[in-house]
């Protein structure tokens, strides 16, 4: 039976390597195909155990650290790639919580929490497991989030590409046929090399003539940008379409923007990696997935607001 915690320990020992080799080894260890392993590794990256360079074909394990959960809970979570098995940590006072197991999915490594009555106990635990103590990583990650920027320009799809365009109101891609000479701005999906989905954004530049300038200003040409699918979807959607939702936990004494709650994203507009990683750091647990939504627990209101702001999305609160 595949042991995800043992595999993560092996990754910590290896440190770095070829991504294709990692997929091959994980496929052999789990008995699953490449597609399932790729999805599993994406969730491992969200958990912070490793950083994956899909374009460069490399991966590296992230250092094991102990960090506070938000909300003054006096609870810390271990992040990064843990170099030894769960028993080593639970034997020193940590508590393990299993991740949600998806049907037909590869199991994920469990979360490790440590509760401490005083800060000195946290540092004693970190020293015992050879991990660095860092300030609340979820708060630090939220401050590092930046609004979406399409980045450098890229070549447009070939004129004969059979493309699909995202409907900004529904979040669904609809066929638009071959790319013409004057395509509409928005997020396009098309097949690269006949089999791989690629996403490109056609952005209409805003015209900002100088104050008092009466000369007719030429209309700028739209520009093509290669984008990540998730980030591109959020950028192209209307702010009110498929909104992010946050619901406060029913916990006495909580008030204001530090209140903890559940952040929910529609499966048609999932959170990009940086925003999802921030939400996951609030508990060390991956999202609870349903047919239509992804739920992230323990997210303070101010972090939910920051995530929504950087995605140009509306946040509905309750």
N, C-alpha and C positions, 0 to 999 in steps of 0.2 A: 504493500500500500504506500502511495506517495505521501511523504512527510514534508509539507511546505516549510516548516521551521528548520528542518535539517537542510533543505536545499538553500534557504537563505543563509544559514551558517556557512555552507560551502561557498556561496557567492562572496561572503565577507572574507573568507580565507583566500579566495582567488584574487579579489580586489578589482580586477578589470579584465577585459578580454573582448573577443569578437562576438558581436551580437548574433550572427548566424550560428556560431558554435553554441552559444548559450541556448538558443531556441532548440537546436538539435539535442543538446543534453537534457533540457527540461522535457522535451517530447519523449525521449527515451525513459527518463525517470518516472514520468507521470502516465505513460502509455497513451497520450493524447496526440492529436494531430497538430500541425503547425498553426492553424487558425486558432484553435483553443489555447495553445501555449502563448501566442502573440497577445490574445486578449488578457490572459492571466498576467503576463509581464507588464502590460499597461496598468493593471490594478496594483501590481507590486510597486511600480513607479509612483503611483498616486499615494501609496502608503509611505513612500520615502525611503524604501530599502535600497533603491538603486536609481541611477540616472541613465536613461537610454537615449542614445544618439541614433535615431532611425536612419537618418540620411548618411551619416558617417559610418554606420555599421559597427559601433562600439558601445560598450556599457562600462559603468564603474559603480562599485558599491559605495554607499554613503556611510560616513562614520556613525557609530552607535552613540546616541546622546540621550540624556534625560532632560525633559522639559516640562514645565508646569502646564496644566490645562487652564484655559481661561475661566474666570468666574470665582476666584478665591476659594477653590474647592479643596485646597491642600492635597491635591492629587497630581502626580506627575505621570508621564507616559514615556516609554522608551521608543525612540525613533531611529531610523537608519537600519543598517544590516547588523543583526545581532550575531556575534561570532560563535556563540555556544547555544546549546539547547535550552528550552524553556525551564527545565528543572533547575538549572543553575541559578536562574533569577528568582523563581518561586521559593527556592531554598533560602533565599536572602530577603524574603519578605514581600516580593512582588505578587500580584494577582493576575492571572491570565484570563482573558475573555475571548472566546472564539468569535471569529468573523462570521457574518452571514454566509451560509453555503448556498451557492446558486445551483439550481437544478442543472445537471449535466455539465457543471463547471468544475474546474480544478480548485480544490480547497486552498484558502489563503492562510498565511501565518497568523496566529492569534495575537491579540493586543496584550501588552504588558503594562499594568498600572502599578504605581506605588503610592500609598497614602502615608503621610507623615504628619505627626502632631507639631513638629517644629523643624525649622530649616536645617538644623544640624543633622537631623536624621536623614534628610534627602542627600546631603553631601556624603554622609557615611555610606549610604547605599550606592551612590554613584562611584565612590572609591572602591567599594567591594566588587563591583561589576566592571570596573575599568572603563567607565563612560563619563563624558564631560557633561556638566550641568550647564544648560543654557537658559536664558530667560524665555518666557512664554513664546514658543515658536509660532503659534497661530497668530498672535498679535503682530509679531515681527513680519510674518509673511503677508499679513493684510496691509501693513504699511508699505510693503515693497510692490504691491500690485499697481500696475499702470494701465491707463486707458488703452484700448486696442489701437494699434498703429499698423496699417497694412504692410509697411516696410518697403523694401526696394521694388521697383517695377519689374515685371516679368513679361515674357512674350505671350501674346494672346493664343487661344486655341486655334488650331488650323481651321481654315474657312469651311472645310467639309466635315468638321467634327460634329457629331450628333450630341448636342449639349442639353442640359436641363438647367432651368433658372429657378432660384428659390422665390417662392411667393412670400413677400414680407408680412403678409397678414395671417397666413396659415402655417408657415414654417415648412411647407411641403415643396419639393422640387417638381416642376412640371416640364415636360419636353418642349423645347423650342426649335428643334431641328438644327440645321447647319448654322454656324455663326455667320451672320451677314456683315455687310460693310458698316452698318450703324446699329449695333446691338444695344439693347437697353441696359443701363447701369444695374448692377446687382451681383449676387453670388451665383457663379456657374459651376456645374459639375459635368465632367466629361471623362471619357476613357482615354488613358495614356497608354500607348503601345497596345491598344486593343483590349486591355484587361484591368488596368489599375485606375481606380477613381482618383481624379485630381480636381482640386478646387481653386478657382481663380476669381478674384473680385474685380469688377469693372467699376471704378469710382469716378464720379462726376466731380471735378474740382469746383470749389466755390469761387465765384468772381467777387473780388473786393477792390473796386476802383478807388483810386486815391480821392480823398475829400475834395470837392470842387472841380474835379477833372471832368470836362465836358466832351472830351474826345471819345468816340466810340471805342470801347475796349473789345478786342477780339475774344470770342468765346474760347476758353481753354479746352483742349482735347481731353477726353476721358483717358484714364490710365489703367492698365491691367496690373494686378498684383497677385502673386501666388500666396495663398493663405492656408492656415490650419482650418480644417473643416469646422470644428466647434467654435473657434473664435470668429470665423467668417459668418457663421449662422447668426450669432448674436449681433454682429455688426450690421448685417443686412436686415434683420427683423425690425419691425416697428417696436418702439419701446414698450407699448402696451400689449403686444402679441406674445402669447405664451409667457406671461410674467413670472418672475421669481416670487416665491411666497415664503413668508416666515411667520411661525406661530409660537408664541411664548409658552414656555413650560409652566405648569401650574405648581410653582414652588413658592411658599411663603417667604416674604422678605426681599424678593427680587424686584427691582424697579429700574427704570431708565434704560439707557442704551447698553448697559452691561448685562441686561437680562438675557438668560440663556433660552434658546428655543430651537425649533426644527426648521431648517432651510430646505425648501423643496424646489427642484428644477424639473421641467418637463423633459421626458426622454427624447422628444424631438429637438430640444435645444439644450443638450447637456452642457455642464460647466467645462470650460477649457481647463487644461492641466493646472495652471498656476492657481486659478480660483478654486478648483476642486481640491487641490493639495492643501490650500488654506483651510477649507471647510473640514477636511479629514483630520488636520492637526488639532482641531478642537476636542477630539476624543481619541484619536488613534484608530478609529473604526471607519471602514469604507461605507459607502452609501447603502441604505436599505432600498433595494430595487423592487419596484412593482411593474406592472405591465405598462403604465403610463408615466411614472414619476421616479425620481431619485431623491431620497430623503437623507439629510445630514443632521444628526442630533448634536446638541450641546453647543450650538453656534450662537455667540452673543449677537445682539441686534446690531451693534456698531460694525461687526465684521460682515454680517449679512448686507448691511447698507454699503459697505466698501466694495464688496463683490459685485453688487448690482450696479453701483456707480461706474466701475471700471469696464463694465460690459454694456453701458448705455441702456440699461434695462430698468423697468419699473419694478419696485419691490412692494408687494402687497403684504400688509402686516395684520395680524389678528391676536 
